[in-house]
Amino acid sequence: MPQQQAQEQLTRHLHDFDELLAKGSLAQVERELRDMHPAEIAHLLEALPREQRDAVWQLVGGDREGDVLLQVNDAVRERLIRDMDSSELVAAAEGLDTDDLADILSDYPDAVTEQVLDALDAQHRERLEGVMSYPEDTAGGLMNTDTITVRADITLDVVQRYLRRIGEIPEMTDQLIVTNRDNVYLGLMALTDLLVRDPATMVAEVMTRDQEALPVDLSEREVARLFEKRDLVSAPVVDADGKLLGRITIDDVVDVIRDEADHNLMSMAGLPEENDMFAPVITSSRRRTVWLGVNLITALLASWVIGQFEDTIEKLVALAVLMPIVASMGGIAGNQTLTLVIRGIALGQVGRSNARRLLNKELLVGVVNGTIWALVVAGVVVVWFDDYLLGGIIAAAMVINLVVAALAGASIPLVLKRMGIDPALAGGVVLTTVTDVIGFLAFLGLAAFAL
């Protein structure tokens, strides 16, 4: 319910801004923007056509531009940055956390990046360059260096006095990180222990040692999985020697999960996940052309199979009427299995150890569903065309296609993954080809043999 209300609110914002921009009420637009969260502004910018987007962007305060740029998708961000001058870009980068600054600088022109680095003090520059040295899709690329560390051999009273002296703690800090004098990670101490335990208690007595730190080269997908399984709010990141480098917080992991979901959804249609809905027509057409071409080839293959049975179809028009049923049922059944397996691969639940059992299970599901719906369709065909033989043919073809669809839906993602191809991107196209070709071949082939 809260999510639905948030979506409705954003939809209302879009409608209101569209009316205000149409009336030219820019002052009112600017007032509305001041009351909006940067993420809401980013959502609005992504939903506006380019002319209106540019007008709204000019009204976003300079002190908020950096936060908004972090929230919009890559395609929109690249265009906004391209239209900003150097001074605006430098100002937008001011005040951002190290990990956020590293994310945004990857899209900045090299000359502007140098200006931003030059404006930082030596300590912050070193931290930023350290984060930027790691790939974006790893724990090192996600981490922030704003950590608070304490030693195990001091009392909680000393820790409290230390925190009062520094005056503030980083956002999303639920635990203090315990290290030794060489900055090697030892464990974690919850802030609640600091508040409720006896101030004379040693840190070593209350710290937990069972939460392992994340390796700096761990993939962001694995990071998200660990946060989900362990219900983490933050986690330390260490190098190969166990030395503390930084920490990852839940807000960054939520972004990873959202990006992964976008990737899987958009890849099913052969589109990049960071797609600008209002990109120029030529750009959008170019992005979609490749997979339309691939689909055309697969459609031609299915048409060629149909063409091989032209004489049979001419003798019995009912075959042309019933052909789409077999292919469609196979396609739906195959996509159900395909989606299940792709999700399992993404969550690390499907691998070599259990792939054969999953395949066998899906084959049995194909047999059961194929038999049930083959009987239903056969009954419909007998009533419709008063032809028991035709009913038997389509029933047999449907069983064959649903079994093959289950086999293809379970095996295609595994094969594509082994080949280094994203199953979410290519799986649907390959599956559609298989179910169409096998469906037409089984139905028309049996019909040619029997009739």
Secondary structure as the mmCIF struct_conf table of DSSP 4:
data_model
#
loop_
_struct_conf.conf_type_id
_struct_conf.id
_struct_conf.beg_label_comp_id
_struct_conf.beg_label_asym_id
_struct_conf.beg_label_seq_id
_struct_conf.end_label_comp_id
_struct_conf.end_label_asym_id
_struct_conf.end_label_seq_id
HELX_RH_AL_P HELX_RH_AL_P1 PRO A 2 LYS A 23
TURN_TY1_P TURN_TY1_P1 GLY A 24 GLY A 24
HELX_RH_AL_P HELX_RH_AL_P2 LEU A 26 ARG A 34
TURN_TY1_P TURN_TY1_P2 ASP A 35 ASP A 35
BEND BEND1 MET A 36 MET A 36
HELX_RH_AL_P HELX_RH_AL_P3 PRO A 38 ALA A 47
BEND BEND2 LEU A 48 LEU A 48
HELX_RH_AL_P HELX_RH_AL_P4 ARG A 50 TRP A 57
TURN_TY1_P TURN_TY1_P3 GLN A 58 LEU A 59
BEND BEND3 VAL A 60 VAL A 60
TURN_TY1_P TURN_TY1_P4 GLY A 62 ARG A 64
HELX_RH_AL_P HELX_RH_AL_P5 GLU A 65 GLN A 71
BEND BEND4 VAL A 72 VAL A 72
HELX_RH_AL_P HELX_RH_AL_P6 ASP A 74 ARG A 82
TURN_TY1_P TURN_TY1_P5 ASP A 83 ASP A 83
BEND BEND5 MET A 84 MET A 84
HELX_RH_AL_P HELX_RH_AL_P7 SER A 86 ALA A 93
TURN_TY1_P TURN_TY1_P6 GLU A 94 GLY A 95
HELX_RH_AL_P HELX_RH_AL_P8 THR A 98 LEU A 105
TURN_TY1_P TURN_TY1_P7 SER A 106 ASP A 107
BEND BEND6 TYR A 108 TYR A 108
HELX_RH_AL_P HELX_RH_AL_P9 ASP A 110 ALA A 119
BEND BEND7 LEU A 120 LEU A 120
HELX_RH_AL_P HELX_RH_AL_P10 ALA A 122 MET A 132
TURN_TY1_P TURN_TY1_P8 SER A 133 SER A 133
BEND BEND8 TYR A 134 TYR A 134
TURN_TY1_P TURN_TY1_P9 GLU A 136 ASP A 137
STRN STRN1 THR A 138 THR A 138
HELX_RH_AL_P HELX_RH_AL_P11 ALA A 139 LEU A 142
STRN STRN2 ASN A 144 ASN A 144
STRN STRN3 THR A 149 VAL A 150
TURN_TY1_P TURN_TY1_P10 ALA A 152 ASP A 153
BEND BEND9 ILE A 154 ILE A 154
STRN STRN4 THR A 155 THR A 155
HELX_RH_AL_P HELX_RH_AL_P12 LEU A 156 ILE A 166
TURN_TY1_P TURN_TY1_P11 GLU A 171 MET A 172
STRN STRN5 GLN A 175 THR A 179
TURN_TY1_P TURN_TY1_P12 ARG A 181 ASP A 182
STRN STRN6 VAL A 184 VAL A 184
STRN STRN7 TYR A 185 ALA A 190
HELX_RH_AL_P HELX_RH_AL_P13 LEU A 191 VAL A 196
BEND BEND10 ARG A 197 ARG A 197
TURN_TY1_P TURN_TY1_P13 PRO A 199 ALA A 200
BEND BEND11 THR A 201 THR A 201
STRN STRN8 MET A 202 MET A 202
HELX_RH_AL_P HELX_RH_AL_P14 VAL A 203 VAL A 206
STRN STRN9 THR A 208 THR A 208
BEND BEND12 GLN A 211 GLN A 211
HELX_LH_PP_P HELX_LH_PP_P1 GLU A 212 ALA A 213
STRN STRN10 LEU A 214 PRO A 215
TURN_TY1_P TURN_TY1_P14 VAL A 216 ASP A 217
STRN STRN11 SER A 219 SER A 219
HELX_RH_AL_P HELX_RH_AL_P15 GLU A 220 ARG A 230
TURN_TY1_P TURN_TY1_P15 ASP A 231 ASP A 231
BEND BEND13 VAL A 233 VAL A 233
STRN STRN12 SER A 234 VAL A 238
TURN_TY1_P TURN_TY1_P16 ALA A 240 ASP A 241
STRN STRN13 LYS A 243 LYS A 243
STRN STRN14 LEU A 244 THR A 249
HELX_RH_AL_P HELX_RH_AL_P16 ILE A 250 SER A 267
TURN_TY1_P TURN_TY1_P17 MET A 268 GLY A 270
BEND BEND14 GLU A 273 GLU A 274
TURN_TY1_P TURN_TY1_P18 MET A 277 PHE A 278
HELX_RH_AL_P HELX_RH_AL_P17 VAL A 281 GLY A 307
TURN_TY1_P TURN_TY1_P19 GLN A 308 PHE A 309
HELX_RH_AL_P HELX_RH_AL_P18 GLU A 310 LYS A 315
HELX_RH_AL_P HELX_RH_AL_P19 VAL A 317 ALA A 346
TURN_TY1_P TURN_TY1_P20 LEU A 347 GLY A 348
BEND BEND15 GLY A 351 GLY A 351
HELX_RH_AL_P HELX_RH_AL_P20 ARG A 352 PHE A 385
HELX_RH_AL_P HELX_RH_AL_P21 TYR A 388 ARG A 418
TURN_TY1_P TURN_TY1_P21 MET A 419 GLY A 420
HELX_RH_AL_P HELX_RH_AL_P22 PRO A 423 ALA A 450
#
